[in-house]
Every structure is written in C-alpha cells, then in structure tokens.
Amino acid sequence: MQKYVVERELEGAGSLSRDELHTIAAKSNAVIADMEPRVQWIQSFVTPDKIYCIYLGEDAEAVREHARCGGFPANVVTPVENMFDPTTAN
C-alpha cells in the first residue's frame, strides 16, 4: 500500500479538546473498519488550524473516500515518495 500525507484545513484545530479528538478518532476508526483493508490510519499531527494525517491506502481515492464517509476535510492528499531522518546521514 502507498503512504499518503493528508492535509486537513480545520480552523481552531489546535484548540480541539481531548473529548473532541476522541470523537474524531472513533468516527475515523468506524469508517476504516468498513473499508478495510483499503485504508489504514497511521498517525495525525495537530497544528493551530490544520491536521496532518499519515495514511496507508490502496490509492488516493480510497483515502479521499475515507474523508467523505467520515465527514472530514481532505484538502490535499499527497503520496509519499520517500522518507528520511537523521540516521540517513550515517
């Protein structure tokens, strides 16, 4: 499966409470359960007005379908071409 970065524009995202994040995660998990094995949610990062999510998906359309079914924005869905970190310099 291909790895994707999903950019979700959500004003005030950084102010979401633990309960709100719990509700969002539960909805996402329920949608993924219906779509398995086409999509897998890896991790999300919350910034002041956006949420960046890492997904595995059979294709970008499956990732967008997850967003539509969950009622989540998916403003940009970008395939990851490669990854590196500090150990790449070793």
C-alpha positions in Angstrom: 0.0 0.0 0.0 1.1 3.6 -0.7 1.7 6.0 2.1 -0.1 9.4 2.0 0.0 12.7 3.8 -3.4 14.2 4.2 -3.7 17.9 4.9 -7.0 18.9 6.6 -7.8 22.6 7.0 -9.7 23.0 10.2 -9.9 26.4 11.8 -9.1 26.1 15.5 -7.8 22.5 15.2 -5.2 23.3 17.9 -7.9 24.1 20.4 -9.8 20.8 20.0 -10.3 19.1 23.3 -9.4 15.5 24.2 -13.1 14.6 24.0 -13.4 16.2 20.5 -10.2 14.3 19.4 -11.7 11.1 20.8 -14.9 11.6 18.9 -13.0 12.3 15.6 -10.8 9.2 16.2 -13.7 7.0 16.9 -15.5 8.1 13.7 -12.4 7.6 11.7 -11.9 4.1 13.1 -15.5 3.2 12.4 -15.2 4.3 8.7 -11.9 2.4 8.4 -13.5 -0.8 9.8 -16.0 -0.6 6.9 -13.2 0.0 4.4 -10.6 -2.5 5.5 -8.1 -3.4 4.1 -8.2 -0.5 1.7 -7.1 2.3 4.2 -5.1 2.4 7.4 -4.7 5.4 9.6 -1.1 5.7 11.0 -0.9 9.0 12.9 -2.1 12.6 12.9 -0.4 15.9 13.9 -2.5 18.8 15.1 -1.4 22.4 14.3 -3.2 25.6 15.1 -5.5 25.5 12.0 -4.7 22.1 10.3 -4.4 18.5 10.9 -1.8 16.5 9.0 -2.5 12.7 8.8 -0.4 9.8 7.7 -2.3 7.0 6.0 -1.7 3.8 4.1 -4.1 3.3 1.2 -4.6 1.3 -1.9 -4.8 4.6 -3.8 -5.5 8.3 -3.2 -9.2 7.8 -3.9 -9.6 5.4 -1.1 -8.1 8.0 1.3 -10.5 10.6 -0.1 -13.4 8.2 0.3 -12.5 7.7 4.0 -12.6 11.5 4.4 -16.0 11.8 2.6 -17.6 8.9 4.6 -16.3 10.4 7.9 -17.2 14.0 7.1 -13.6 15.1 7.4 -11.9 17.6 5.2 -9.1 16.3 3.0 -7.9 19.4 1.3 -4.7 17.9 0.0 -3.8 14.1 -0.4 -0.2 13.6 -1.4 1.6 10.3 -2.0 4.9 9.9 -0.1 7.7 9.2 -2.5 10.4 8.6 0.0 11.3 9.1 3.7 14.5 10.0 5.6 15.6 11.0 9.1 18.8 11.9 10.9 20.1 8.3 10.6 20.1 8.7 6.8 23.3 10.6 7.3 25.1 7.7 8.9 
